[in-house]
Structures are given as C-alpha cells and as structure tokens.
C-alpha cells in the first residue's frame, strides 16, 4: 500500500490513535480504590453543639461504612453569616475530588434568590447535592412564663425575639410574619447559634424565638415544649403538623392567605431541604455517585436511625436529585414573586 506520508507523519498519527484508544479503554479507579486511605471533611455552617452539627456528626459516624474503602470522616465547623461563609468555601475553595462536602442552612440556598449576587459569590443551583437528612417544621415560641398565648397576642404588642445573623431563619421568619401576618416581633440579632438563642429565652433576655426548626428545639431542650417551659405559638411549613397543633401551635396558613399564600409557599419551600448536604460544583462524577449512594444508604442504616431516635433527630430524607430539582424550581420563580418575597423578609 502506498505511504501517503513519506515524512513519517503516518506513523505518528497511527501512534497517537493507538494511545488515545488505549487511554479511552483504560479503566477508571475502582470504587473500592477511590476513597481508600482518604479522609472526608464535612464543613458545617453552624457552631458545634447545635442541631446542624448534630446531624453532620451523626452522618459522619455512619457514612464511611457505606463507602468502598471505608474513609475516615472529620467535622469542620465553619459558622458565620448564616452559613454563607461555609457555602462560599464549598463553592469556591474546597477540592472537587469528593473529600469535602458540607451541611449549610437552607437559607444559604434561598437568600441569593432575593439578595445581591455580589454578596454571596456562589450560585446555589450549581452545587452538587447529596441530599437532605430531614424536612422540617419551624416554630415561633415564647418562654412559658410569658403572657403571650396566641397569634392574636403576638399582633397586639411588641415581642422581643433572639436571633443569630441576618439571613438566618431567626431573622427572616420574624420579619416575614411581621410583614405578612401582622405580628410585632422585635428582632435582636447577634447570638452565636441556636444554643445561645435558646439560652437567651431561658434567661429572659428575650421573650421568644421565631423561628427554629422543631427538631433542633427538641434535640437541645428535650421535652421543654411538652412541659410548657417553651410555649409554641406558631408553626411554619407547607403542611401543618398535627402533633404541634395539639400543643397549641397555630398554622401559618390560618394567618396568611389570598395573594400572600404564593409568597408564603415559596418562602417555606426551603424547609423541604431542611438539612441540605452539598458538594462543590463540578465534583468528580465518580466520587459524587459514590457519595450520593452512600448518603441514601446511610439514611436507611438501622444503627444511624436508632442513634437518631435516641438523640431526637428526625430523619425524613430526600435524595440529591430531589433537592436539586426543588432548588431549580425555586429559582425559576417569576420576577414578581421573587420581588414579593424580597419585600416580605425586609426588617
């Protein structure tokens, strides 16, 4: 056969084709090899001792056995700016090899929808989601010694509520109910985490809180709601919780209706991903598949579930695909609805 490339080009082309073929057929690292000998860090956008920290540590104690290679897990608490500091780290700095993922507030996924993108420096839609460990109900409650007993009382006079940072549930929900239902919460931010917020109510520095999720309150102060040490006034969620209703918690939908309902539904949709675990955008696909499977396998782990029940941590998990779809739906909201939400969470 005639050599069309007498200068040797043909040989080089053939060699290059052979190398590419071999590379294309070369096996990737097996699942057993990928995480073997590695340590996985979970960055938690909340101080140690809170509900989010409890969920992360619970997962860290059990997820490794569902990952081939049995990697170790460590927890890195990265509190600040209502989880925005942790979210920035995960989005912009953390390695994309699967050795780092995080647990952040749902507000850190919602806030950029209505805020200045320059402030957040990340796009929530671009995170690679592992899933959420729970879907929760948020509570507005007061010290049991308070004379506030109903929503009608909350609309009659100022009630000082303790809060963490602007952008957290403890500020946004208070302003949301002030604007949409006529409550008179006076927000005092600056408390470092839910433990400090609860302590402020116990000491009388604040009369109440609006809002912490019900699981955090129950985990950190077991039985206090049932015993009347905290009096629940209002519950926030897409669907009312009958158990909380029996304890006196009125549904937000008894006080938000008509044109305001769509705004309310958009706002509380974040509670569906109440404990969202996120990996850096562009995480290695093989690593991400392993982590997502291990996450959901952990949610069915009998030892994890038993420990969660003992620690009063509710498990109502959803997959990474489900969380990603909901975040995408939220960010597809009309400009008019987004503006209405933005106005609803203003002080």
Secondary structure, DSSP 8 states (H G I E B T S, - for coil): ---S-TTTHHHHHHHHHHHHHHHHHS----HHHHSTT-EEEEEESS-TTSHHHHHHHHHHHHGGGGSTT--EEEEEE---GGGHHHHHHHHHTS-SSSSEEEEE-THHHHHHHHS-HHHH-S-GGGSEEEEES----EEEEEETTSS--SHHHHTTS-EEEE--STTSHHHHHHHHHHHHH---EEEE----SHHHHHHHHHHTSSSEEEEEEHHHHHHHSTTHHHHTSEEEEEEESSS--HHHHHTT-EEGGGT--TTHHHHHHHHHGGGGGTTEEEE-TT--HHHHHHHHHHHHHHHT-HHHHHHHHHTT-----EEHHHHHHHHHHHHTS-HHHHHHHHHHT--
